[in-house]
């Protein structure tokens, strides 16, 4: 059985979601209407999937996600939201969620999202997917392709998301000096002299989404 926890302060939505998922033979679903009550009992029972409402009083969905992942690093957390997903996309990624879905989605879409999360797969809305198109190289003045390393890509995306060198170093488990060296290389490859110029250049070349930064 796949154990699923739903946390949503709107009882009608929460109970309705539980009713939908309870009809799936291999789903075992529980519902909690208080994020703070659920947080206080996180260690009492582990679930395969956590469906968390984004906006809740006391502890919001992203805060609760981080607390869940502190105890269960491999937990599959899906954010439920009634708001535009693209405007919160960066926050979802930073918080470590496995997936996200609109509350207006169909029951079939919800079930599919859960099954995908269990496989470490994410369903991305088409309108958001088009914004995520990016390249993995920067053409220089001579139109030569200059490849970015995996770490340089991660650093570039973090910079575009407004992260400081200290934050990036912590996220990548490296030193601040190492981040500074990588940034210097990125500046040279992109032929720029500042973080803002680097972000602008990266957006122009579709290396990072337009909505970042």
N, C-alpha and C positions, 0 to 999 in steps of 0.2 A: 504493500500500500504506500502511496505517496502522501506524506503528512503535510498539510498546508495550513498556515496561520494567516488569518485576515485581521488587520488592525485598521479600523476606520471609525472615526467619531460620529459619523452619520449612520445611525442604526439601520435605517431603511436600505441604504446602499450596502452596508456590511452584511446584513441578514440576507439581502437579495443575492449578493455575490455568493454567500455560503450555500444558499438554496440551489443556485445554478451548478456550483462545483460538486455539491453532494450527489448530484445525479450521475456523475461520472463514476463508473464502477471501481476504478483503482485510486480514487481520491478520498482521503479522510480529512475533513475540513473542520476547523474550529474558528470562532469569531470572538474578537475582543474589541470593545468600543472605546477603551481608554488606553492611550499610548503610554501613559505613566504607569498604569497598573501592569500592562504587558511588559514594560521595561523592568519593573521590579521583580518579575517572575521569569526573565529571560533564561536563566540557568536551570529552571525546573524542568524544562522539556525542550528538546531540539526538534526543529521541523525541517523538511526537505525544501520547502519553498515558503517565503514570507511575502504576502501581498500587503503593502504598506501605503496608506493614504498619504499624499504629499503634505497637505495642510491640515494640521491638527493642533489643538491647544496643548499647553504644557511641554510636550516634546513633539516636534514636527517629524515628518517622514524621513528626511535626510539625517536628522540627529539620531533617530531610532535606528536607522540603517547602520550608522557607524557603531552604535552600541552593540547591535547584533553581530556585526563583523568582528568586533573586539573579542567576543566569546567564541564565535564560529566563523573563522576566516574564509571557509569555503561555502558559506551559506548562499543560497540563491534568493536574492531580494528583488522583487518587482515593485516598482512604484506605480501607484494608481493616482491619476490626476484628472481633474475636470478642466484644467487649464492647458494652454498651448504647450506642447512638449518641447518644441524647438527653443523656446525662451528659457527653459530650464535644463537644456541638454548638458551644458558644461558642468552644472552642479551635480547632475546624475552621474556623470563620468567620474568626477572628483570624489564622490561619496562611495564609489565602488559597487553600485547596483548592478545586477545582472541584466535587468531589462526594465521596460516601462511601457505603460499602456494607458490610453484615454478611458475614462469611465463611460464614454459614449460608445465604446467599441462593442461589438457583438459578443455573445457568449462563446461562439466558436473561436473568435479571435483571442479571447481571454484564455481559453483552454490551450490553444496553439502556442500562445506566448509562454504559458507555464511549461509546456512540454519542451519548447525550445530552450528555455532557461536551464532545464535539467541537463541539456546537452551542451551547455555553455554557448548557446547561440542566441542572437538578439534579432528581433524583428524591428526594422527601422522604417518609419513611414516614408513613402516615396518623396514627398516634398522636402523632408529632412535629408534624405539620402543624396539628393542632387546638390545640396549645400556642402556635403562632406567630400565631394570630389576634390582630390588633390594629387599632386605629382610627388615623385621622390627624388627629383633632381632640380638644380637651378642652372639655367643656361647663363654662361658668362658673356662678356662683351663680344667674344669671338664665336658665340653660339655653340661652344663646346658644352657637353653635358657633364656637370659636376655632381657626382652622387653624394647623397647624405647617408651617414651611418644610421643604424637603428637608434642609437643613443642621441645623435644629433636631431633626429626627427622628434623624439620624445621631448628633448629640451626646447626645440622650436615651438612645439604645440603648447608646452607649459608657459613659455614666454608670452605667446599670443593670448593665453588665458589669464595673463596678469600675475603669474607667480614670480616671487622673488628668487634670487639665487639660493638663498638659505632654504626656502621651501622646496625648490627643485632638488637640491642636494639631499634633503631628507627623504623625498619621495623615491629617488633613484639610489638611495643608500650609498652615496659617495660624498666626497669632500666639496666644500664650496670652491676651493681652488681649482678642482677638476672641472666644475661647471663653468668657471670663468675661462678656462683654457678652451673648452668646447665652444663657448660663445665667441671667442676671438676667432676661431676657425670658421664659424658660421658667418661672422661679419666679413671675413676675407673672401669666402666662397660667394657670398651674395653681393660683394662689393659695396658694403654699407658701413656706417660708422656708429650707429646707435641702435638700441632695441626697437624704437619706434620705426626707424627706417627698415629694419629687418622684418618686422611684422607687416608693414606696407608692401614690401617686396614679395613676401611669402603669399600674401593675399592676391596680389596681382598675378602670381604664377600658379594660383590654386593649390598651394602647398598646405595652407590652412583655410578653414571655412571663413567666409565673409563675416559671419556673425560673431566670430571670436575676437577678443581684444577690445 
